[in-house]
Amino acid sequence: MFDQQTADVLPPNHFLRQPRPDFLVGVHEGHIDTSTLAAHDFDLDTRTGFMPPDPPLSRLPEQWELWETALDAAMHTKLQLAIKPNLTTEEEKSSESWREHIQQLPVIPTSELAHSELLLRRAHHVLTFLMHFYIYTLPLSSPVLIPESISVPLVAVSNHLQVPPVVTYSDNVLYNWDIILPGAQNELGFKPPALDNLRSQDMFTGTIDEQEFYLASARIELRGVEALELMRATMDEMFVGDEIAIRRITAYLHKLASVIQDLKGILLDVRKGCDPSTFYHSIRPWFRGADSDPAHRKWVFAGVEEQPTNLSGPSAGQSTLIHSLDVFLGLDNCNVAEGDVTPDQRTLLRRMQIYMPRHHRNFLRHLSTNPRQVRTLVTQAEPDAELLDAYNAAVQSVKEFRDAHIKIVAIYIIGPAARERMELEQADPQARDAPKGGRGVLKGTGGTDLVRFLKGVRDKTAEAVIEPTLE
């Protein structure tokens, strides 16, 4: 604990003798900002959050150029989904020719990639895109046997990164962006990218719709940087715990609620650039995981002794930012089970953390083990009414964000799925009389029972609001 005796032995310019900064006011001139001291432990940038401060590597060195040229060919040839209606013979031959090329590629060693996290990230991105292109251009009647040229290096790279060998949220969003127009640097030599100055590096369809789908999440991540700073500032004040700290925490929680409202707005704005029908039929199928495979095929990684088991596709549930809000506010969402998951099994939200970069998982672990929890402070023996209102405002904002997520899922997945089912029933009257259980549960790309899970998490969030104690 910092006391006067400690202060007396410190030099006058020591940072522990500086006045406590107020995050909403900013650091006074001449004072040292120590907020970045622990950030690098979690690959967390104080300016760009969970996204890297610079655009991700856009191409691997020449040693792995065969992977890059194969991805270029898939994108430039505009390979088509095998399930595309009225797929032409020419499109089928184009896909078959590309897959034959993949099968003939050599197994390129990955040992030299291990020296660089940036190279490993790019390799994972390229190899998983190649794998998904390969799998989803295969006819549904064909088994999924991923060639050694992809499977062997992909599993090796994934083991180094400690993430599954499948396209993840990080591959589509965190490590798949660039700047449209480079801007002038500020006095510190760095200027965070503007939300409207981003583009995606690689895509399955090359459409504006796909890009806007990815960038909606990227913009949420960047706007969420302020939320992370508010969390840090709140935890700093909780360490002190005096009346000034309570007033500041109250202000920080109100500001956090406002930031989460902005995140909700960005989420809903995806409707401006991404058409629901295009997304459902042409984009979403590309990044389904093995547990969402339309033909329920087993994915076999050729040349790999221990076959991977965690193969769910990318999902917003893999965003560390959203998990951070849950953990910080003490929301009980990690107790929401998926389907018939037993209590001793991992729940969905915990399982989604497997797909996050390992440093980001460590951040969540660090956040959850913090001995000073904001919800505990709010529910203390002598509660502060203004603090309680601020906390409930933040929880309510998270609940409204989840309402917006359910709305987007209804527009982009539930609605198109219902229309598709109706068209099938009109074409085949016998399908209308099929038992409901045989139609299958609507699943997300991450393999979730979509509607049930999202509503369960939303309702749990609403239940986290703390009612005022009656005097």
N, C-alpha and C positions, 0 to 999 in steps of 0.2 A: 504494500500500500504506500503511495507517495505521500510523505508528510513533510512538515517544516524542517525537521532535523535532516532529512534527505536533501531538501532544497538547499540548506546552508552549505553543504559540501560539494554542490554541483557548480560548475562555472556559469556565469550569468547568461551565456548564449546557448546552453545545453537545451535540447528540444523538450526535455521533461519540465523545464521551467517556463515554457511558453504558455500563454493563455490558451484555454481550451477552444479550438476552432469550432464554429457552428457551420455545419455542412451547407445549410441554406444561405448563409452569408458568404462563405468562402474563406480561404486561407489569407490572413493578413500579409501584407508585403513584408518581406524579410523573415517570415516564419517558414520553417521546414515542413513540407508536406510528407508525412510518413505513411500515407495510405497505401502506397504501392509495395511496402516492404514484404508482405506475405503473398501478394497476388501471383507472382511467378511460380510459386509452389503448385498452383492449381491451373497453370496455363490460362490465366484469367487477366485480361488487359483492362486497366482502369478506364480506357477510352473506348474500347470496342467490345468489352465483356467477353463472352465465350467465343466470339469470332476473332480470328487472328487480326493483328493490327495492320498487316499488309495483305494485299490480295494473295490468295494461295498460289503455289507453284502451278503454272499452266501447262508445263511439259517436263517429262523426265529427261535426263541426259541420254546421250546417243546409245549407251549400252542397252537401254530398254525401249529404244525407238520402235521396235516391232509391235509393242503393245499400243503405243500411241498411234501408229499408222493404221492399225487394225480398228481402233476406236474412231479415227477420222473416217475410215471407209464406211463403218456402220452408220455414222451420222450423215455423211455426205451422200451416201447411196439412199438414205431414208428407208432403212429396213422397216418392214411392216410387221405388225403383230400377226401371229398365225391365226388368231381368232377374229381377225378383221373380216367383216362381211364382204362377200364378193371379191376376195383376194384373187388377183390375176395370176395366171401361170408365170408370167414374167416376174412378178414380185416373189413368187415361191422360189423360182430358180435363182433369183438374186440373193435371197436369204440362204439358200442351200449352198451356193458358191462361197458366200462369206463364211459360213460355218465350216466348210471343207478347208478353207484357208486357215482358220483357227486351229483345226485339228492337226494341221501340218506344221504349225509353229513349234520351234524347239522350246524346251523348258529352260528359261533364262534364270541363272542364279540370282538370288536376292541378298546374299550376304553383305554386299557393299551398300545396300539400301539401309541397313540397320544402323549406320552411323549418323543418319539424319532423320529426325521426326518429320520434316517437311517432305522428304523423298518418300518416306513410308506412307504418309497421308495421300500423296498423289498416286502412288502405286495402288493403294487400296481403292481409291476412287476409280482409277482406270480399269483395274481388273474386275471390280464388281460390276461396273457398267458393261464390260465385255461379257461377263457371265450372264447378266440379265438379258442382254441382246441375244445371246446364244440360246438361252432357255425359252424365251417367249417368241422366238421365230420358229421354234420346233413345232411340228404338228402335235396336237394334243394326244394323238395316239402313240407318239414316240416317247420312249423312256427318257428321263433326264440323266444323261451321263456326261458330266462336265469334263472336257478334255484336260489332260495333264498340263498342257501348255498354260492353262488358266488356273486349274485347281491347285496344283503344287505350289506355285509362287504365291497365290492368293492366301492359302492357309498359312504359309510361312510368314507373310507380311502381317496377317491378322493376329498371329501369335505374338509377334513383336509389339503390335499396338494394343494387344489385349482387348480386341473387339471381334465380333463374329464375322465370318467371310461372306457378307451379304451387303447389299446397298443399305446404308443407314441414313438417318437425318443429317449426320455430319457430312456424308458424301454428297448429298443433294443441296445442303444449305450452308453449313459452316465453312466448308472447304471447296466451294463451287461458285465463287463470285469474283467479280473484277470491277474496276472503276470504268465508267463510260468516258468521262472527260477528266483527266488528272487536273487537280486544282492546285492553287498556290499553298505552300506550307505556311503554318503559323510560326510564331517566334520560337516555339519549341521544336520546330522541324517536323511536326506531325499534325495533320488535320483529319479527324475521323471522317469517313465517307458520308456524304449526304444521302438521305434515304431515297432520293429520286435520281441518284447518280450511280446506280448499281446495275450490273447485268450478270447473267449466269454464264459460266464458262462452257459447260457441256450439258447437252440435253438429249433425251431419247427421240423426241419428235421435232425439235427445232422450232417449236411454235411459241408465239408470244404468250399463249395460255399457260404452257408449261413453265416458262420463265417467271411469269407473274405469280404462279403458285409457289415456286421456290422463294422468290424475293419477298413475298408477304411475310414468310417466316424470318428471313434475314433482317427485314426492317423491324420486326418485333424484337429480335435479338439486340439490335443496335439501340432502339428506343429503351430497351430494358436495362441498359447500362446504368441509367440514373436510379432504377430500382435497386440494383446491386449496391450502389454507393449509399443509398438511404439505409439499406440493411446494415452495411458496415458502420455507418455513423450511429445508427441506433444501438448496435452492440457496444460501440465505444462508450456511449453515454450510460448504458446499463452497467458498465463496469464501475462507474462513479456512483450512480444511483441517488444523487441528491435532488433537491427541488428543481434546480436548473435543468438537470438531466431529464426529469419527468416532463417539463415543459417542452424541451427540445424533441424528445421522443414523440410526444403528442403531435408536434408540427411535422415531424418526419413521416409519421403514419398517415396523416392527412395528405401529404404530398405523394406518398406511395400509392394511396388510393387513386389520386389523380393520374399518376403515371400508368397504372393498370387500366384505367379508362382509355388512355391513349392506345395501349396495346389492343384493347378491344376494337377500337376504331380502325386500326391498321388491319386487324384480322378480317373485319367485315368489308374492308376496301378491296379484298381479293376479287370481289364480284365485278369490279370495274375492268379487270383485265383477263379474267379466266372464265371461259364459258363452261357451264356445268356439264353439258352433254359432251363437249370435247374432252373435258377432264375425265369423266367417267368411262367413256368408251375408248379413247385414244391415248391417254396419258397414264392414268392410274394403273392399268394392267401391266405396264412395264416394270414397276417396282414392287409388285407383290412378292411376298416371301414364300417359302416352301409351304407354310401352314395355310396359305391362301391360294395355292396353286389350283387353277380351275379344274384340272383333271385329277387332283389329289395324288400327284406323282411324287415319288420319293426322289430327292435330289442326291445323286451319287457323285462324289468327288473322286475321279479316277486318280490312281497313284497315291492316295492319301490313306494311311493306315487307320488312323482314328477319325472316323467320319464326324463332321460337325453336326451339332444338334440344335443350336440356337440360330434359327434361320428365318426369323420374322422380318418383314419388310420395314421400310422407314415409316415413321409415325411422329406426329407432333408430340406424342407422349415421350419421345426421346430427347426433348428439349430440356437441358439442364436448367435453363432460366425459369421455366414454369415449375419444375420440381423445387427450385430454390424458394419460390414464393410459398409453396406448401410447407416446406420445412421451417422456414423463418417464422411464419405465422402460426405454426403448430397445428395446422389443419390435419385431420385424421384420415387423409385420403389413402395412405398406405395400408389401411385396413380394409379397403374395398376389394373383395375377392372377385376373380374372374370365373364365371360359370360355376363349376363344381369343385373349384380349387379348395383343398383341405387346409385347415389353419396352419399346418406345419410346412406347407408349400409356399413358394414365392408368389406373392400377389402380382398383378399385372404391372403396377407402377414400379415395383421393385425390379421386376424382370426387364422393364424398359431401360433401366440403368445399365444393364449389361451392354447395351448398344451405344452408350455414350463414351467419348474419349476418357481414358482412365484417370487423367488429372481432374476432369470435371466430376467424375464419380467421387474422387477423393475430396473435392470441395463440398459435395453434399454430405459426405460422411463427417467432415469437419464441422459443417454447419449444424448437423443434427446432434453432435456431441457437445455443443456449446453449453456450459453449465448455467448460463444466464439466458433463459428463453423468454421471448417477449410475451407469450401467452401467460406464462407464470407470473410475470410482472403485473399484467393487467388484472389477474384474478387474485392478487395479494389480499391479505386480511383487511387492509384499509384501502379499498379501491378508489381510484381517481376518476370521477365521472367524465371529465374531458378526455382523459387517456382512453377510457373504455369506448367512448364515441369514436375516437380516431381509429382504434383497433377494429371496431365493428365496421367502420367505413372501408377499411382495407379488405376485410374478409368479404364484405358485400361486393366490392369491385371484382374480386377473384370469382365470386359466384356469377356475376354478370358476364365476365369474360367466358366462363364455361357455358353460360346460356348462349352466347354468341357462337361458340364452337359447335354446340349442338345445332344451331341454326344453319351454319355453314355445312355441316355434315348432312343435314336434311336436304339442302339445296343441291349439293354436289354428289351425294351418294344415295341417300334413301329415296329421293324423288326419281332420279334416273333409273335406279334399280326397280322401283315399282312400275315405271313405264315400260321397262324392258320385259318384266314379267307379264304385264298386260298384253304386250305385243306377242309374246310367245304363246299365251293362252288363246289369243285370237287366231293365231296360225295353227295351233294344235288344241282343239277343244278338250282332248283327254287330259291335258296338263292342268286344266281348271279343276278337275275332279281329284287330282293327286292329293294325298294326305299332306297337311301343312308341314309335318315333321320331315317329309321327304324333300321339301323345297330348300332346306338348309337355312341356317342362321346367317344373317347379313354380317359379314366380317370386314374389319378394317384391314389395310395393307399389313398391319402388324399382327394380324391373326386374331383380333379381339372380337368378342360378341359386342358389336359396335354400340348399338342403341342402349342396351342394358348397362354396359360399362360406363358410358359417358353420363347417363342420367344418374347412376349411382354415385359417381365422383361429384357431380354437381350438387346432389342432395346432401352429401356429406359436408360439402363446403358450406351450404346454407345452415346446417345444424351447428356449425362452429361459431356462429354469432353468439356472443355472451349477453344474456339478459341482465339488466341492471338489478342490483340487490336492493330490495325494499327496506327502507329504514324503519 
